């Protein structure tokens, strides 16, 4: 007897998304999902102060192909909203759709089909196309991935080792993988976007945890969505802020990268895991690269060295702030029994092809 189709819970987290949500919900209501597959939409109102709730209630048509539930998460932060969505979701596949993502009509069915075919895949991502409100600056070429557009030059299939990451816009997570991580003691340290803050890195942290547990990451280019990019995100100051956020998050990712390299012979591994080593390395990198940029400060707009400098500076500042907790965080991640959180099938674990600081 054939197994029953896996159900899908589409989780849309939003903070003050009244203007963004209508087209997102319109594309969700247009999904073509086979009748025997159960699915739902869970909209998580993350401490909104606008008319988000009223917009959601008006925008979802009565004849929509799936039920929609609107729930609240008063604690501001994308990770908090997602956890609320997971707790409310009814089905084993958890699809995280941002409130500015417009899904192709076959998106839900494609996602479910891929995960049904690959039971050892813990998270699935697809391809996104940018829809821009304003003119696209020339310097954005090659940086689109920072706006969750693309990806470029990524082969279809298992991407656990290369590039080893998936972004959160349109990420589909297997509930069994999430539950297994929680069971062995995985507690994310990053909470993602918080109101107008550009804090980031929570998706990378999740992907690294999945890889440590032995779950695979999968990229499916036929899983398509459009990502609406407002004009405010097409400015150089915004791009600099993104790099600062990435630099800050990198310090929180270190323990996972160290854990992934535990099987690699490195006589200096124990030293590299220490706070003082990483802080010294960040300071040396900053001192090496800052003078060249400062000599050409007038040409900073579009200068990639400026973005590199923002990343390095933010990483160093984050390490300084983590001075009293960094080594403990590394020890905590290394102590997690990751192998106890793996998929129900045997496969080769993620390899060591990583760019370790």
C-alpha atoms as one frame of an Amber mdcrd trajectory, in Angstrom:
protein
   0.000   0.000   0.000   1.350   3.403  -0.953   2.195   5.779   1.873  -0.137
   8.676   2.460   1.091  11.980   1.000   3.021  14.141   3.439   1.117  17.160
   4.677   2.571  20.656   4.411   2.221  23.563   6.836   3.136  26.844   5.152
   4.276  29.226   7.888   4.230  32.937   7.039   5.863  35.078   9.719   5.151
  38.785   9.517   5.828  41.956  11.471   3.842  44.985  10.299   3.285  43.260
   6.959  -0.075  44.759   6.024   1.257  46.189   2.758   3.348  43.134   1.839
   0.940  40.318   2.629  -1.855  40.607   0.006   0.192  39.416  -3.022   1.907
  36.770  -0.877  -1.449  35.335   0.188  -2.807  35.654  -3.336  -0.018  33.421
  -4.649  -0.581  30.940  -1.828  -4.295  30.770  -2.616  -3.393  29.951  -6.235
  -1.417  26.824  -5.331  -2.162  23.698  -7.318  -1.884  20.860  -4.828  -3.229
  17.396  -5.524  -6.485  16.774  -3.639  -5.157  13.970  -1.457  -2.324  16.064
  -0.009  -3.270  17.908   3.198  -1.858  21.383   3.644  -2.522  24.579   5.531
  -1.329  28.157   5.916  -0.310  29.462   9.341   0.261  33.222   9.493   2.214
  34.288  12.573   1.624  37.893  13.541   4.892  38.839  15.243   4.024  41.804
  17.457   2.588  43.892  14.627   1.321  47.381  15.355  -0.386  47.971  11.998
  -3.524  46.383  10.558  -1.839  43.090   9.681  -4.540  40.947  11.282  -7.368
  42.677   9.449  -5.510  42.436   6.127  -4.943  38.697   6.556  -8.567  38.042
   7.394  -9.743  40.009   4.353  -7.143  38.708   1.892  -7.675  34.958   2.284
 -10.545  33.905  -0.016 -13.312  31.704   1.305 -12.806  29.363  -1.650  -9.065
  28.979  -1.008  -7.704  25.419  -1.448  -6.420  25.219   2.128  -7.408  26.572
   5.539  -5.584  29.582   6.995  -5.027  30.169  10.692  -3.801  33.434  12.156
  -1.800  33.164  15.380   0.154  35.659  17.466   3.708  35.686  18.772   4.249
  38.702  21.035   8.013  38.193  21.441   9.635  40.105  18.602  12.129  38.203
  16.443  11.883  35.978  13.387  13.139  32.884  15.208  10.503  33.353  17.921
   7.804  33.691  15.257   8.996  30.571  13.459   8.998  28.553  16.647   5.426
  29.666  17.271   4.546  28.596  13.744   6.142  25.189  14.265   4.220  24.707
  17.504   0.950  25.581  15.759   1.588  23.597  12.557  -0.256  20.330  12.041
   1.854  18.628   9.366   5.306  17.004   9.052   6.672  19.432   6.440   7.223
  23.012   7.599   7.540  25.562   4.803   8.793  29.001   5.846   7.537  31.665
   3.456   8.444  35.306   4.059   5.695  37.889   3.778   7.310  39.206   0.568
   7.636  35.815  -1.189   5.374  35.062  -4.145   5.247  31.320  -4.785   4.955
  29.627  -8.146   1.643  27.701  -8.442   3.335  24.296  -8.078   5.577  25.298
  -5.148   3.848  23.388  -2.338   3.399  20.224  -4.385   6.993  20.308  -5.691
   8.426  20.771  -2.200   6.440  17.884  -0.782   7.319  15.586  -3.679  11.061
  16.199  -3.297  11.008  15.510   0.429   8.897  12.376  -0.047  11.520  11.085
  -2.479  14.468  11.843  -0.164  13.744  10.857   3.454  17.240  11.753   4.646
  16.866  15.391   3.528  16.230  17.611   6.520  15.839  20.917   4.696  15.007
  21.902   1.131  15.498  25.174  -0.695  14.714  26.475  -4.161  15.360  29.301
  -6.559  14.125  32.855  -6.086  13.827  35.657  -8.606  14.053  39.275  -7.553
  11.175  41.663  -8.212  12.552  45.146  -7.619  10.604  48.222  -6.620  13.298
  50.615  -7.813  16.289  50.756 -10.188  18.811  47.994  -9.627  22.303  49.389
  -8.909  25.174  48.004 -10.968  27.079  46.975  -7.844  24.354  44.458  -6.931
  25.684  42.085  -9.610  27.282  39.241  -7.686  25.680  40.278  -4.383  22.122
  39.151  -5.113  22.443  36.211  -2.730  22.550  38.673   0.172  18.958  39.561
  -0.714  18.017  35.858  -0.986  17.972  35.992  -4.799  19.315  33.118  -6.852
  21.385  31.131  -6.112  23.947  31.335  -8.904  25.969  28.376 -10.106  24.549
  25.877  -7.625  23.889  22.421  -8.961  20.594  20.716  -8.304  20.485  18.022
  -5.673  22.401  17.428  -2.457  24.232  20.606  -1.431  25.161  19.538   2.088
  28.895  19.822   1.411  28.887  22.604  -1.178  27.695  25.272  -0.538  26.406
  23.653   2.641  23.765  26.289   3.342  20.221  27.244   2.365  18.576  30.582
   3.031  15.393  30.934   5.018  13.170  32.499   2.349  11.253  29.508   1.068
  13.031  26.972   3.287  11.157  23.717   3.848  12.118  21.907   7.034  11.230
  18.360   7.978   9.574  18.424  11.389  11.276  15.149  12.348  14.671  16.812
  11.849  13.715  19.831  13.954  12.335  17.636  16.736  15.459  15.470  16.728
  17.721  18.522  17.056  15.672  19.842  19.960  15.771  16.435  21.641  19.582
  16.349  21.789  19.887  19.894  23.109  20.158  22.200  20.099  19.108  25.703
  21.142  19.707  28.361  18.465  21.567  31.419  19.677  20.437  33.693  16.819
  16.894  35.044  16.512  16.958  36.640  13.037  15.251  39.857  12.048  13.844
  41.733  15.019  11.631  44.600  13.946  13.818  46.993  11.942  17.021  45.291
  13.115  19.013  43.432  10.457  20.205  40.679  12.772  20.666  37.542  10.711
  22.359  34.141  10.580  19.642  31.975  12.118  19.183  30.046   8.853  22.900
  29.278   8.654  22.890  28.119  12.273  20.021  25.720  11.531  21.698  24.337
   8.399  24.947  23.726  10.272  23.081  21.909  13.041  21.280  19.717  10.509
  24.583  18.803   8.869  26.144  17.925  12.212  23.237  15.567  12.873  23.675
  13.902   9.489  20.632  15.337   7.727  21.149  16.402   4.128  20.408  19.742
   2.500  18.810  19.750  -0.947  18.510  22.410  -3.632  15.705  22.062  -6.175
  15.751  24.740  -8.941  12.228  23.906 -10.077  11.029  25.096  -6.656  10.513
  28.736  -7.659   9.382  31.903  -5.961   9.629  35.635  -6.546  11.137  37.803
  -3.837   9.866  41.371  -3.732  12.689  43.807  -2.947  11.645  47.331  -1.880
  13.743  50.291  -2.991  15.122  50.817   0.522  17.045  47.530   0.254  18.788
  48.642  -2.934  20.985  51.217  -1.232  24.657  50.984  -0.317  24.000  51.796
   3.374  21.591  48.851   3.540  24.175  46.550   1.951  26.766  47.707   4.481
  24.325  46.933   7.295  23.778  43.456   5.875  27.508  42.793   5.937  27.731
  44.070   9.480  24.945  41.664  10.459  26.735  38.786   8.751  29.975  39.637
  10.535  28.189  39.620  13.876  26.500  36.296  13.142  29.769  34.658  12.081
  31.016  34.672  15.674  27.943  32.660  16.681  28.493  30.190  13.838  32.052
  29.346  14.870  31.152  26.510  17.285  29.282  24.632  14.552  32.122  24.922
  12.058  34.538  23.702  14.723  32.264  20.730  15.383  32.078  19.898  11.689
  35.876  19.808  11.556  36.303  17.530  14.559  37.196  14.622  12.297  39.870
  16.572  10.406  43.449  16.199  11.580  44.612  19.586  12.786  47.232  19.817
  15.544  46.151  23.396  16.279  42.422  22.636  16.436  42.101  23.137  20.187
  43.840  26.502  19.973  41.775  27.657  16.993  38.608  27.058  19.006  39.633
  29.476  21.712  38.257  32.986  21.946  41.675  34.649  22.051  42.768  32.928
  18.832  39.670  34.026  16.924  39.788  37.574  18.317  43.455  37.910  17.381
  42.782  36.549  13.878  39.902  38.995  13.384  42.007  41.926  14.587  44.888
  40.980  12.283  42.564  40.660   9.267  41.008  44.031  10.023  44.403  45.714
  10.417  45.572  44.183   7.139  42.625  45.293   5.015  41.454  48.573   6.546
  44.288  50.874   5.329  43.665  50.159   1.636  40.006  51.118   1.948  40.665
  54.210   4.001  43.037  55.502   1.317  40.146  55.324  -1.172  37.313  56.342
   1.142  35.773  58.635  -1.478  35.157  55.633  -3.748  33.420  53.512  -1.087
  30.078  53.346  -2.950  30.170  50.028  -4.772  33.642  49.156  -3.454  33.533
  45.546  -2.269  36.454  46.245   0.053  34.122  48.452   2.046  31.734  45.536
   2.551  34.618  43.267   3.562  35.700  45.873   6.094  32.175  46.076   7.562
  32.107  42.293   7.970  35.500  42.131   9.654  34.800  45.028  11.983  31.427
  43.620  13.038  32.975  40.193  13.643  35.652  41.672  15.865  33.096  43.700
  17.839  30.924  40.601  18.266  33.883  38.573  19.515  34.725  41.253  22.063
  31.151  41.179  23.324  31.248  37.358  23.528  34.527  37.264  25.436  33.020
  35.768  28.585  30.767  33.205  26.848  32.507  32.224  23.590  34.534  29.264
  24.897  31.531  27.923  26.804  29.379  28.133  23.668  31.994  26.159  21.726
  32.144  23.504  24.438  28.362  23.271  24.551  28.029  22.653  20.801  30.895
  20.140  20.788  29.220  18.216  23.617  25.860  17.762  21.853  25.350  14.097
  20.792  24.599  15.054  17.207  24.592  11.479  15.912  21.514  10.797  18.031
  19.544  13.362  16.007  20.153  11.927  12.553  17.706  10.719   9.883  16.217
   7.240   9.927  18.406   6.061   7.039  22.149   5.499   6.899  24.192   7.702
   4.625  27.596   9.333   4.438  27.955  12.308   6.762  28.869  15.776   5.528
  32.498  16.099   4.444  35.094  18.572   5.616  35.164  20.902   2.607  34.769
  24.056   4.626  36.469  27.428   4.693  37.362  27.615   8.364  38.631  30.792
   9.867
